[in-house]
Amino acid sequence: MERKDIDEKYTWDLSQIYVSNDLFYQDLEIAKELLKNLINQRDSFLDSLESCLKFHEENTKLDRYASKLYCFAHLHCDVEPQNQEYQTMLSSVLSFLNEYTIALDFYSNQMIDNDKIVKGYLQDESLKNYRYSISEVLREKEHILSQEMETLLSKTGAMSEVSEKVFDALRLEYEDVLVDGEKKTLNSATLSEFLKHKDRDVRKQAYHHFFKEYKKFENVFAATLSGIMEKDAFYANVRNFNDPLEASLFNDNVPTDLFYKILDKANKEYRPLFHRYNALKKRILKFDTMYNYDLSVPLVESIDKKYSIEECFDIINEALKPLGEDYLKIINKAKEERWIDYYPTKGKRIGAYSSGCYDTNPYILMNFIGDYNSLSTMIHELGHSVHTYLSNSNQHPANASYRIFVAEVASTVNETFLIQYMLDHSQTKEEKAYFLYELLENCVGLIFRQPMYAHFEHILHNQAKDHIPMSAQTITELYDKINDEYYGDDVVNDELVGHSCFYIPHFYYNYYVYKYTLGMTVALSIVSRILNGDKDQVLYYLNFLKSGGSLSPVELLKNAHVDPLDDSIYDDAFHYFEDILNQFEELI
């Protein structure tokens, strides 16, 4: 489908950011002038309370301009990648952002070197909006280096991203899959569909044709993956952290106990539940031997039902009623004000996301095809966008941006409300079985598989820290071993399973995957309480969404009455999975 053929109401309206490209370049020039002014204040911005406030206000203003510029350029490029004018805009912004980062590398050192003066300033009410962000800077005291070293490190940023860039740039070509005598194209988008095929030979072909390419280039992928681990270990060591895990969690002010708690719950205490689920799959599918490439075969027939965009909004409005009218008004505002770009078009970025900043709407990119997954994706991304909207509407710009650590909570809450709604309104046994199965698979992906990924990357990070050599052989053998433990005795892992680790981009995100598990467990707790009639939990949750980044992530969740350090949150989530599994097993 060509973009010009789509009804305008189904595309996002980026003119609300800039009505003309000339205004974009005008703001870019304003941003450059603001940066010059900030650089000129380098040696004087802490001379007085007034100069300190002035610097922070101007820096916040600059950040708003830079974010708005970046949003406009990248959103346009994601739907019209062939438009060279937008590509030029994006390049201009990225170049400026790099200049911005390097030019202000003096900030943290100046603040920490003068921390007694800064703490005195913080007592004044004029700086109240900056207290949290400034206190976060002062918290870095033990990990900030000399100004010369900080300047040097800031200049290594581009080099440190080489491994990630290589991974992103690698584009493999895969042998076609033969289906009923006809050759079908295999790529990352079609792999999942082939793995759901009823014919095992098709599944095996797809799996082998796909991952043998990763084996062919195993040394390249091993070098990129080990490069990421060595980079993280290097920065952790240089900044005086005990290990890469501590360095990564420090940014979110999260204790390492939380990471280990999630891994222990998923990978030890409750893993037998996952093994039980796999045994049930094997029994239902009547396999004598079940391979890992058989695990995506649906246990129930999918519901062949299509939804229009309008029908999706009708369902979403019903599913999210427990969150109240004000929440629903924002959902419908997204539709009416054209925050969403719905349909797939030639060259458009695949997948879906919510993206925006303080001075733009929280826009959503989708590739809507009208199936249940499209509906689920829509409500998921709307969760992110409502979170952003409420944060921006209720917080000073210095405190509006929330951390990735809590970002998945709002989206997962929405998804969970949706699937509960679909379960409650199932009209047949088959429908109920389908949605129970969808819920089980979603839980498996978030509360079992992600902790397995986290365990694997943690081992690799420690190997990098301890200077243990990594090769394609050591990496794939480790991943093969972890998969055997993870899936249990009822699943036989294919010989290429070890090489499948090279396909997973999350290993390049520095301890990101465990946050999916956190988001799921917290979301399940919030939704179950609300659906059980806890009206106070609705208020706690909405206040959490309005709080943005005004507190540390753990404190934000504690204020929402879902303490991520409390064992009961995780126990409740895994017991929820067990309850769904019991219902599904009984129904099947």
URCORWO-V461701 format. One record per residue. PSI is psi in degrees with one decimal (999 if undefined). D_FIRST is the distance of its C-alpha to the first C-alpha in whole Angstrom. Layout:
psi=PSI d_first=D_FIRST
psi=PSI d_first=D_FIRST
This chain:
psi=132.9 d_first=0
psi=146.8 d_first=4
psi=-35.1 d_first=6
psi=-18.4 d_first=9
psi=-4.9 d_first=7
psi=137.5 d_first=8
psi=132.2 d_first=12
psi=-33.4 d_first=14
psi=-14.0 d_first=16
psi=12.5 d_first=13
psi=155.5 d_first=13
psi=154.8 d_first=16
psi=92.5 d_first=19
psi=-4.1 d_first=20
psi=-16.1 d_first=23
psi=-15.3 d_first=25
psi=-58.5 d_first=26
psi=129.6 d_first=26
psi=-14.3 d_first=26
psi=157.2 d_first=26
psi=-27.6 d_first=26
psi=-39.1 d_first=30
psi=-33.1 d_first=30
psi=-50.6 d_first=29
psi=-29.1 d_first=31
psi=-44.4 d_first=34
psi=-32.7 d_first=34
psi=-39.8 d_first=34
psi=-39.4 d_first=37
psi=-42.6 d_first=38
psi=-40.7 d_first=37
psi=-37.8 d_first=39
psi=-40.0 d_first=42
psi=-39.4 d_first=42
psi=-41.5 d_first=42
psi=-42.1 d_first=45
psi=-39.9 d_first=47
psi=-40.8 d_first=47
psi=-38.4 d_first=48
psi=-18.6 d_first=51
psi=5.0 d_first=52
psi=-47.4 d_first=52
psi=4.7 d_first=56
psi=-6.1 d_first=56
psi=-11.2 d_first=54
psi=12.6 d_first=56
psi=-27.6 d_first=59
psi=166.1 d_first=59
psi=-41.1 d_first=57
psi=-43.2 d_first=56
psi=-33.7 d_first=55
psi=-46.5 d_first=53
psi=-43.2 d_first=51
psi=-44.5 d_first=50
psi=-46.4 d_first=49
psi=-36.5 d_first=47
psi=-41.8 d_first=46
psi=-35.1 d_first=44
psi=-39.8 d_first=43
psi=-41.0 d_first=41
psi=-42.9 d_first=40
psi=-43.0 d_first=39
psi=-38.1 d_first=37
psi=-43.3 d_first=35
psi=-46.8 d_first=34
psi=-41.8 d_first=33
psi=-41.8 d_first=31
psi=-42.6 d_first=29
psi=-45.6 d_first=28
psi=-43.5 d_first=27
psi=-47.9 d_first=25
psi=-45.3 d_first=23
psi=-47.5 d_first=23
psi=-33.3 d_first=21
psi=-43.0 d_first=19
psi=-43.7 d_first=17
psi=-30.6 d_first=17
psi=-20.7 d_first=16
psi=-19.1 d_first=12
psi=65.4 d_first=13
psi=-19.4 d_first=15
psi=-8.3 d_first=15
psi=105.8 d_first=17
psi=-23.2 d_first=21
psi=-42.5 d_first=22
psi=-36.2 d_first=21
psi=-38.2 d_first=22
psi=-41.0 d_first=25
psi=-46.1 d_first=25
psi=-43.8 d_first=25
psi=-39.9 d_first=27
psi=-42.8 d_first=30
psi=-45.9 d_first=30
psi=-39.2 d_first=30
psi=-42.6 d_first=33
psi=-40.8 d_first=35
psi=-38.5 d_first=34
psi=-42.3 d_first=36
psi=-42.1 d_first=39
psi=-48.5 d_first=39
psi=-46.6 d_first=40
psi=-40.8 d_first=42
psi=-31.0 d_first=44
psi=23.2 d_first=45
psi=-7.9 d_first=46
psi=-18.5 d_first=49
psi=-55.2 d_first=49
psi=-42.3 d_first=49
psi=-44.2 d_first=52
psi=-42.7 d_first=54
psi=-44.3 d_first=53
psi=-38.9 d_first=55
psi=-25.4 d_first=58
psi=37.6 d_first=58
psi=-32.6 d_first=58
psi=-41.5 d_first=61
psi=-45.1 d_first=60
psi=-44.3 d_first=57
psi=-32.6 d_first=58
psi=-43.2 d_first=60
psi=-37.1 d_first=58
psi=-17.9 d_first=55
psi=-19.6 d_first=58
psi=138.8 d_first=58
psi=-22.2 d_first=55
psi=-21.9 d_first=54
psi=13.8 d_first=52
psi=-35.3 d_first=51
psi=-13.3 d_first=47
psi=2.9 d_first=47
psi=-45.6 d_first=50
psi=-48.2 d_first=47
psi=-37.7 d_first=45
psi=-40.6 d_first=49
psi=-31.8 d_first=50
psi=-36.1 d_first=48
psi=-45.4 d_first=48
psi=-26.6 d_first=52
psi=-17.6 d_first=51
psi=5.8 d_first=50
psi=-44.5 d_first=54
psi=-11.2 d_first=55
psi=5.0 d_first=52
psi=137.3 d_first=51
psi=-176.1 d_first=53
psi=161.0 d_first=55
psi=-40.6 d_first=53
psi=-42.2 d_first=53
psi=-38.2 d_first=52
psi=-40.6 d_first=49
psi=-42.5 d_first=48
psi=-45.7 d_first=48
psi=-39.5 d_first=46
psi=-28.1 d_first=43
psi=-10.3 d_first=43
psi=-3.5 d_first=42
psi=-49.5 d_first=39
psi=-40.4 d_first=37
psi=-35.6 d_first=39
psi=-16.5 d_first=39
psi=5.1 d_first=35
psi=-45.6 d_first=35
psi=-43.8 d_first=35
psi=-39.8 d_first=32
psi=-38.4 d_first=30
psi=-45.1 d_first=31
psi=-45.9 d_first=29
psi=-32.0 d_first=26
psi=-23.5 d_first=26
psi=123.8 d_first=27
psi=105.7 d_first=24
psi=152.9 d_first=25
psi=137.8 d_first=24
psi=145.5 d_first=25
psi=140.9 d_first=26
psi=158.8 d_first=24
psi=132.7 d_first=26
psi=115.5 d_first=27
psi=114.0 d_first=26
psi=42.6 d_first=28
psi=0.3 d_first=29
psi=135.5 d_first=25
psi=129.6 d_first=24
psi=142.5 d_first=21
psi=132.7 d_first=19
psi=128.5 d_first=21
psi=-175.0 d_first=20
psi=-25.3 d_first=21
psi=-34.5 d_first=18
psi=-14.2 d_first=19
psi=-47.6 d_first=23
psi=-34.3 d_first=23
psi=-40.2 d_first=22
psi=-36.9 d_first=24
psi=-10.7 d_first=27
psi=-4.3 d_first=26
psi=145.3 d_first=27
psi=-23.7 d_first=30
psi=116.9 d_first=31
psi=-35.2 d_first=33
psi=-36.7 d_first=33
psi=-43.9 d_first=29
psi=-45.8 d_first=30
psi=-43.3 d_first=32
psi=-52.0 d_first=30
psi=-45.2 d_first=27
psi=-47.2 d_first=30
psi=-43.8 d_first=32
psi=-32.5 d_first=29
psi=-56.3 d_first=28
psi=-12.8 d_first=31
psi=-25.0 d_first=33
psi=-34.7 d_first=31
psi=-32.2 d_first=32
psi=-37.6 d_first=35
psi=-39.3 d_first=35
psi=30.7 d_first=35
psi=-35.7 d_first=37
psi=-34.5 d_first=39
psi=-47.3 d_first=36
psi=-37.4 d_first=35
psi=-39.1 d_first=38
psi=-39.8 d_first=39
psi=-42.8 d_first=36
psi=-45.3 d_first=37
psi=-31.0 d_first=40
psi=-38.5 d_first=40
psi=-45.9 d_first=38
psi=-41.0 d_first=41
psi=-36.2 d_first=44
psi=-49.4 d_first=42
psi=-40.6 d_first=42
psi=-37.9 d_first=46
psi=-51.3 d_first=47
psi=-35.1 d_first=46
psi=-42.6 d_first=47
psi=-46.3 d_first=50
psi=-34.2 d_first=51
psi=15.6 d_first=50
psi=38.6 d_first=53
psi=156.2 d_first=51
psi=-34.4 d_first=52
psi=170.7 d_first=49
psi=-32.7 d_first=45
psi=-48.5 d_first=45
psi=-40.0 d_first=47
psi=-43.0 d_first=46
psi=-44.4 d_first=42
psi=-23.1 d_first=44
psi=-38.8 d_first=46
psi=-31.4 d_first=43
psi=1.8 d_first=42
psi=46.0 d_first=46
psi=131.9 d_first=46
psi=147.7 d_first=48
psi=-22.8 d_first=48
psi=-35.1 d_first=50
psi=-43.3 d_first=46
psi=-48.3 d_first=44
psi=-31.6 d_first=47
psi=-45.9 d_first=47
psi=-44.0 d_first=44
psi=-40.9 d_first=44
psi=-41.3 d_first=47
psi=-46.9 d_first=46
psi=-42.2 d_first=43
psi=-8.7 d_first=44
psi=-69.5 d_first=48
psi=-43.9 d_first=49
psi=8.2 d_first=46
psi=-34.4 d_first=45
psi=-27.9 d_first=47
psi=-39.8 d_first=44
psi=-39.7 d_first=41
psi=-37.2 d_first=43
psi=-39.1 d_first=44
psi=-41.8 d_first=41
psi=-37.5 d_first=40
psi=-37.8 d_first=43
psi=-41.9 d_first=42
psi=-47.0 d_first=38
psi=-38.7 d_first=41
psi=-44.8 d_first=43
psi=-41.5 d_first=40
psi=-8.0 d_first=38
psi=45.3 d_first=42
psi=135.1 d_first=41
psi=-40.6 d_first=45
psi=130.5 d_first=43
psi=119.5 d_first=40
psi=162.3 d_first=38
psi=-27.3 d_first=36
psi=1.0 d_first=33
psi=-9.4 d_first=33
psi=-16.8 d_first=33
psi=-2.1 d_first=30
psi=122.0 d_first=30
psi=135.8 d_first=30
psi=-19.0 d_first=33
psi=156.7 d_first=32
psi=136.4 d_first=29
psi=154.2 d_first=26
psi=116.4 d_first=25
psi=72.6 d_first=23
psi=136.7 d_first=22
psi=146.9 d_first=19
psi=136.7 d_first=19
psi=166.3 d_first=17
psi=-39.6 d_first=17
psi=-40.0 d_first=20
psi=-36.1 d_first=22
psi=-44.1 d_first=21
psi=-35.6 d_first=23
psi=-45.8 d_first=26
psi=-43.8 d_first=26
psi=-41.6 d_first=26
psi=-37.2 d_first=29
psi=-44.5 d_first=31
psi=-33.9 d_first=31
psi=11.0 d_first=32
psi=-37.9 d_first=35
psi=-18.3 d_first=37
psi=-5.1 d_first=36
psi=164.5 d_first=37
psi=-39.1 d_first=36
psi=-38.0 d_first=36
psi=-44.2 d_first=33
psi=-30.9 d_first=31
psi=-37.7 d_first=31
psi=-39.6 d_first=29
psi=-47.0 d_first=27
psi=-25.4 d_first=26
psi=-37.6 d_first=26
psi=-39.1 d_first=23
psi=-48.1 d_first=21
psi=-35.7 d_first=23
psi=6.7 d_first=23
psi=58.0 d_first=20
psi=-14.8 d_first=20
psi=134.8 d_first=17
psi=108.3 d_first=14
psi=-57.3 d_first=12
psi=149.0 d_first=8
psi=138.5 d_first=7
psi=167.1 d_first=5
psi=123.4 d_first=6
psi=-10.8 d_first=10
psi=144.7 d_first=10
psi=139.0 d_first=14
psi=167.3 d_first=14
psi=-153.2 d_first=16
psi=152.2 d_first=18
psi=165.5 d_first=20
psi=129.3 d_first=22
psi=137.6 d_first=24
psi=-178.5 d_first=26
psi=-173.0 d_first=29
psi=-32.5 d_first=32
psi=17.6 d_first=31
psi=167.5 d_first=28
psi=155.6 d_first=26
psi=87.2 d_first=25
psi=153.0 d_first=21
psi=127.5 d_first=19
psi=132.5 d_first=16
psi=169.9 d_first=14
psi=72.6 d_first=11
psi=125.6 d_first=12
psi=4.5 d_first=12
psi=8.1 d_first=15
psi=-177.5 d_first=18
psi=-35.9 d_first=21
psi=-35.6 d_first=20
psi=-41.8 d_first=17
psi=-45.9 d_first=20
psi=-41.5 d_first=23
psi=-40.4 d_first=20
psi=-46.9 d_first=20
psi=-31.2 d_first=24
psi=-52.8 d_first=25
psi=-32.1 d_first=23
psi=-31.8 d_first=24
psi=-46.2 d_first=28
psi=-45.0 d_first=27
psi=-38.8 d_first=26
psi=-40.0 d_first=29
psi=-48.2 d_first=31
psi=-43.8 d_first=31
psi=-46.5 d_first=31
psi=-37.6 d_first=34
psi=-48.3 d_first=35
psi=-31.9 d_first=35
psi=-19.5 d_first=36
psi=-4.3 d_first=39
psi=152.2 d_first=40
psi=147.3 d_first=41
psi=-25.4 d_first=39
psi=-19.4 d_first=41
psi=9.1 d_first=41
psi=-35.2 d_first=37
psi=123.0 d_first=35
psi=158.2 d_first=36
psi=155.4 d_first=36
psi=-28.3 d_first=34
psi=-36.3 d_first=36
psi=0.1 d_first=36
psi=-34.5 d_first=32
psi=-7.5 d_first=31
psi=-52.1 d_first=34
psi=-40.7 d_first=32
psi=-39.8 d_first=29
psi=-33.8 d_first=31
psi=-46.6 d_first=33
psi=-45.6 d_first=30
psi=-40.2 d_first=28
psi=-40.2 d_first=32
psi=-41.2 d_first=32
psi=-49.9 d_first=29
psi=-31.4 d_first=30
psi=-39.3 d_first=34
psi=-45.4 d_first=32
psi=-37.1 d_first=31
psi=-46.4 d_first=34
psi=-26.0 d_first=36
psi=16.6 d_first=34
psi=132.9 d_first=33
psi=-12.3 d_first=35
psi=163.7 d_first=35
psi=-38.2 d_first=37
psi=-41.5 d_first=34
psi=-45.7 d_first=32
psi=-42.3 d_first=34
psi=-40.3 d_first=34
psi=-47.1 d_first=31
psi=-32.4 d_first=31
psi=-42.5 d_first=34
psi=-42.1 d_first=33
psi=-41.4 d_first=29
psi=-41.9 d_first=32
psi=-46.5 d_first=34
psi=-38.0 d_first=31
psi=-43.4 d_first=30
psi=-42.6 d_first=34
psi=-45.9 d_first=35
psi=-35.5 d_first=32
psi=-38.9 d_first=33
psi=-5.5 d_first=37
psi=-53.6 d_first=38
psi=-42.0 d_first=35
psi=-41.8 d_first=35
psi=-29.7 d_first=39
psi=-44.8 d_first=39
psi=-42.5 d_first=37
psi=-39.6 d_first=39
psi=-44.4 d_first=42
psi=-49.6 d_first=41
psi=-27.9 d_first=40
psi=-41.1 d_first=43
psi=-44.8 d_first=45
psi=-39.9 d_first=43
psi=-41.3 d_first=44
psi=-35.0 d_first=48
psi=-40.4 d_first=48
psi=-41.5 d_first=47
psi=-40.5 d_first=49
psi=8.4 d_first=52
psi=36.7 d_first=51
psi=124.7 d_first=51
psi=139.3 d_first=49
psi=137.3 d_first=45
psi=172.9 d_first=44
psi=-39.3 d_first=41
psi=-48.4 d_first=44
psi=-37.9 d_first=45
psi=-47.2 d_first=42
psi=-35.4 d_first=41
psi=-39.0 d_first=44
psi=-46.5 d_first=44
psi=-36.5 d_first=40
psi=-45.3 d_first=41
psi=-44.4 d_first=45
psi=-38.6 d_first=43
psi=-40.0 d_first=40
psi=-43.8 d_first=43
psi=-38.0 d_first=45
psi=-47.5 d_first=42
psi=-27.3 d_first=41
psi=-178.8 d_first=44
psi=-19.0 d_first=46
psi=-3.3 d_first=44
psi=130.0 d_first=41
psi=121.6 d_first=42
psi=134.6 d_first=40
psi=156.8 d_first=38
psi=-19.8 d_first=40
psi=2.6 d_first=37
psi=-33.8 d_first=36
psi=-33.3 d_first=38
psi=-11.3 d_first=36
psi=-16.1 d_first=33
psi=-26.8 d_first=34
psi=-12.4 d_first=33
psi=-17.0 d_first=29
psi=110.1 d_first=29
psi=-21.1 d_first=29
psi=-20.7 d_first=31
psi=-6.2 d_first=34
psi=6.6 d_first=33
psi=7.8 d_first=33
psi=78.0 d_first=37
psi=54.1 d_first=38
psi=-36.1 d_first=35
psi=-30.5 d_first=34
psi=-20.8 d_first=37
psi=-26.4 d_first=36
psi=-42.7 d_first=33
psi=-43.1 d_first=36
psi=-46.3 d_first=38
psi=-41.7 d_first=35
psi=-46.2 d_first=35
psi=-42.5 d_first=39
psi=-42.3 d_first=39
psi=-43.6 d_first=36
psi=-39.7 d_first=38
psi=-45.4 d_first=41
psi=-48.6 d_first=40
psi=-43.7 d_first=38
psi=-38.8 d_first=41
psi=-43.9 d_first=43
psi=-44.7 d_first=41
psi=-20.8 d_first=41
psi=10.3 d_first=45
psi=11.3 d_first=45
psi=92.6 d_first=46
psi=-30.7 d_first=45
psi=-34.5 d_first=47
psi=-32.0 d_first=44
psi=-46.1 d_first=41
psi=-43.3 d_first=43
psi=-42.8 d_first=44
psi=-45.2 d_first=40
psi=-36.7 d_first=39
psi=-35.7 d_first=41
psi=-45.6 d_first=40
psi=-33.2 d_first=37
psi=-13.6 d_first=38
psi=-13.3 d_first=40
psi=-125.7 d_first=38
psi=37.3 d_first=39
psi=-11.6 d_first=43
psi=172.2 d_first=45
psi=152.6 d_first=44
psi=-41.9 d_first=42
psi=-42.1 d_first=45
psi=-37.7 d_first=46
psi=-44.0 d_first=43
psi=-35.7 d_first=43
psi=-40.7 d_first=47
psi=-25.2 d_first=46
psi=6.3 d_first=44
psi=32.3 d_first=46
psi=85.1 d_first=44
psi=113.7 d_first=47
psi=-10.0 d_first=45
psi=-2.0 d_first=48
psi=124.9 d_first=49
psi=-32.7 d_first=49
psi=-30.4 d_first=49
psi=-44.8 d_first=45
psi=-39.2 d_first=44
psi=-42.4 d_first=47
psi=-41.1 d_first=45
psi=-45.1 d_first=42
psi=-31.9 d_first=43
psi=-33.0 d_first=45
psi=-45.1 d_first=42
psi=-42.7 d_first=40
psi=-40.2 d_first=43
psi=-43.8 d_first=43
psi=-40.5 d_first=40
psi=-41.2 d_first=41
psi=-45.2 d_first=44
psi=-43.9 d_first=42
psi=-45.0 d_first=39
psi=-41.4 d_first=42
psi=-41.0 d_first=44
psi=-42.4 d_first=41
psi=999 d_first=40
